[in-house]
C-alpha cells in the first residue's frame, strides 16, 4: 500500500500535542476504497505540561486516553482522484482534567485532470486539539482550531517548460478568551515556471508572497499593528534515481517585513531539501531539511525564522510487523516579540526529539503498536526549558 503523508509540507501556524509519529504521521491508504478503524490510544507523559523541573513542584505526569474513529478513503473518478484521511476522538486525562477536549483531524486532497498535462490539486485540512503547552507563557486548557485551504495548479510535462501556481489560506483560532489574541490569518500566493527532462529531472523557479495577521492583536496593543509580509524567490531541483533514490534540493531568498515600524526586517537564505532512499522492499530512510520565515500561534512573536531537520527510518520485520526509528531538531529565532502573555523575551530556542515505534498486525483486522519518545528544549529563558519522556500504546480494529 502507498504511504500518504497526513501533514502538509508547508509550514503550519501551530503545532498540537503530538500523537505518536508511527500512528499519526503516516497512514496506509487503500488504493481505492474506504477503511474505518475504531482506535484507542493510551499516552503516558512524565511532563505533559512541558514545565521546567527546576522551577515547579508537584506531579507533572499524566495518562491520556483517546478513543477515536480513524477513516481513510480513496476513490478514482475517471481521470480524477479524491483522498480523505480523518480521525475524530476525545482526550481524557487522568490528572489534568482541564485538558480534556476533542481531537479532530481531517485532510482531503483532490487531483483533477483539467486538460492534457494540466492538473488542479485542491486541499482542505482541519485540526481541532489542545494547543501546544510548550509555547504558552500561561498554561490554559485551549482548543486550537486550524483551517488550511490550498489550490495548486501545474501542467507538468515529461519534457519542456510548464507553469505552476498556488494560492492558500490558513486560519488558527483559540477557544480560551486569554488565547484569542494569538489567532492568526495567513494568506499565500505562488507562481512560477518549471522545466522537465527525463535524463535531468525537474527544475522549478518560483516566487511566493505570504501575509501574516493577528486580527485580535491590533486591539490588544495600541498603536502597534501586528503582522508581517514575506516575499520569497527560489529554485527547486528534483530528481529520481531509479526506484530506490529520490531527492529534491531547493534554495530561496526570503525577506520578511513587519507592519510595525519599530520591528526590524529580516532577510536570508531559505532551504528546502528532501531525500528518500529505499535500498530494499523492507527498509526505507527519509531525511528532510527546511529553513524559512513563518508565523506560529501562541508564541507572541511577529514572525519566526525556523530551521528543521528530520530523519526517519522504517523497517518491515515481517509480513505483519514494522519498526520505526527517527529524530527531529528544530531551531527558532523569535523576531518582534510582543510579550502578549509573559514579560519574558524568548529570543531563540532549540527543540530535539528521538523516537522509536513498533506496530504489529495481531489478526486479520486487529492492529496494535507502541512508541517511546524523548523530547527536550534548550533556551536562555528558564520558563520555556523542559524535557519530556512519553510512551504510547494503541489498538485499532479495521471494520
C-alpha positions, -999 to +999 in steps of 0.1 A: +000+000+000+011+035-007+022+057+022+004+090+023+016+119+044-010+134+067+009+166+075+013+193+049+048+201+037+041+238+041+047+254+075+017+255+096+007+281+121+005+258+151+018+225+165-005+203+185+004+180+213+017+151+191+002+117+187+029+090+181+047+096+149+042+060+139+004+061+141-002+097+131+025+109+107+019+083+081-011+060+074-017+033+048-043+044+024-061+017+003-056+022-034-094+025-039-119+022-011-130+031+024-115+019+057-129+027+091-108+019+121-120+024+157-088+030+177-079+035+214-046+053+222-031+055+257-003+081+261+017+084+293+038+116+295+060+124+325+059+161+318+027+167+299+025+204+308+060+210+294+073+226+326+109+231+338+115+207+366+138+232+383+111+258+386+079+238+395+070+213+422+043+187+423+033+160+399+037+167+362+030+133+347-004+123+332-021+095+314-042+104+284-068+080+269-081+089+234-108+067+219-113+077+183-125+066+149-100+068+121-112+069+085-093+067+051-110+069+018-096+070-018-116+069-050-108+072-086-134+091-107-122+086-143-091+108-145-098+124-112-089+112-077-101+120-042-082+111-010-096+117+025-079+110+058-096+118+091-098+110+128-124+120+154-118+114+191-118+128+226-089+132+251-095+120+287-067+129+311-063+111+344-047+140+363-051+173+344-088+171+336-089+207+324-071+195+292-099+171+283-113+181+249-120+169+213-092+158+190-103+160+154-083+160+122-094+159+086-075+163+053-090+160+018-068+161-013-080+161-049-063+155-082-084+169-110-072+164-146-082+196-165-067+191-199-037+174-213-009+176-187-027+202-165-039+192-131-056+211-103-048+199-067-073+213-041-066+206-004-086+212+027-072+205+062-089+208+096-074+202+130-090+207+164-070+198+195-054+211+227-028+237+218+009+230+224+016+238+260+053+242+255+047+276+238+023+291+263+036+316+288+005+307+309-009+272+309-045+272+296-070+245+285-075+257+250-088+242+218-067+254+189-086+252+156-067+252+124-083+256+089-060+252+060-072+256+024-050+254-007-054+251-045-023+243-067-022+241-105+005+226-126+009+215-162+039+193-156+052+176-188+078+149-193+098+173-214+098+211-217+086+241-199+054+243-178+037+268-155+029+263-118+008+283-094-009+281-060-030+301-035-037+293+001-054+305+032-047+293+068-066+304+099-057+294+135-082+303+163-082+296+200-112+288+223-098+303+255-105+340+258-069+347+270-055+330+239-077+347+213-052+375+209-030+348+192-054+340+165-037+341+131-047+345+094-021+336+068-026+342+030-003+327+004+002+331-033+028+314-055+036+314-092+065+300-112+077+281-142+093+246-144+114+227-168+114+189-171+138+165-189+138+127-184+175+124-182+180+155-160+150+157-137+129+188-129+137+224-121+112+249-108+117+287-103+090+302-081+080+335-065+059+334-033+041+360-012+028+355+023+009+378+046+006+371+084-020+388+105-033+385+141-067+402+138-072+405+176-037+417+185-042+452+169-069+458+195-048+445+224-018+467+216-024+503+209-005+520+180+014+488+172-001+470+141+008+433+142+016+411+112+042+408+085+047+402+048+070+376+035+085+376-001+104+346-014+121+338-047+137+304-051+147+275-073+139+238-067+156+208-083+140+173-082+154+140-094+146+103-090+175+079-095+158+046-103+131+035-079+155+034-049+165+070-045+146+103-050+157+137-038+150+174-041+171+204-032+158+239-032+173+273-022+155+306-019+160+341-008+133+354+016+126+388+031+102+394+059+089+429+066+067+435+097+039+460+097+050+477+129+076+504+122+097+495+153+103+459+144+133+451+122+131+434+088+148+401+082+163+386+050+182+355+044+187+321+027+159+295+028+164+258+023+141+230+012+157+196+009+144+161+010+159+127+002+142+093+003+162+061+000+147+026-003+176+001-005+151-028-003+115-036+000+118-038+037+138-007+045+132+030+038+150+061+050+139+097+047+157+129+055+142+164+054+157+199+059+137+232+059+146+268+068+120+295+064+103+325+079+069+318+093+043+327+119+031+305+148+002+308+171+008+312+209+043+324+208+037+362+207+064+368+181+056+388+150+074+362+129+098+333+135+129+322+115+129+284+119+153+256+108+141+220+109+159+187+105+141+153+104+155+118+100+132+087+099+137+051+091+111+023+086+119-013+086+095-042+079+104-070+102+080-094+085+046-096+068+028-084+100+052-061+119+073-030+114+098-009+133+102+029+131+132+050+143+139+087+140+148+121+154+140+157+149+158+190+156+143+225+154+159+259+160+137+290+162+146+327+162+118+349+176+115+383+159+094+412+171+082+397+204+051+414+216+051+399+251+014+393+249+012+367+277+046+370+295+071+398+301+099+373+292+116+376+258+123+341+243+148+353+216+156+317+205+153+281+214+163+246+202+140+216+205+152+180+199+134+146+199+142+110+193+116+082+190+112+045+183+080+027+174+067-008+167+035-019+152+020-054+147-010-069+130-024-092+156-050-107+134-065-100+100-083-068+111-067-061+145-036-038+147-016-027+177+015-006+183+037+012+207+061+041+207+085+058+231+096+094+226+121+117+244+119+154+238+139+183+252+142+221+247+171+243+255+168+281+257+182+310+277+147+315+293+143+291+322+105+291+320+105+276+285+132+250+291+119+214+296+124+177+289+098+150+285+096+113+280+064+097+268+051+063+258+021+054+237+001+022+231-027+019+205-051-008+193-072-004+162-098-027+145-105-025+108-142-027+101 
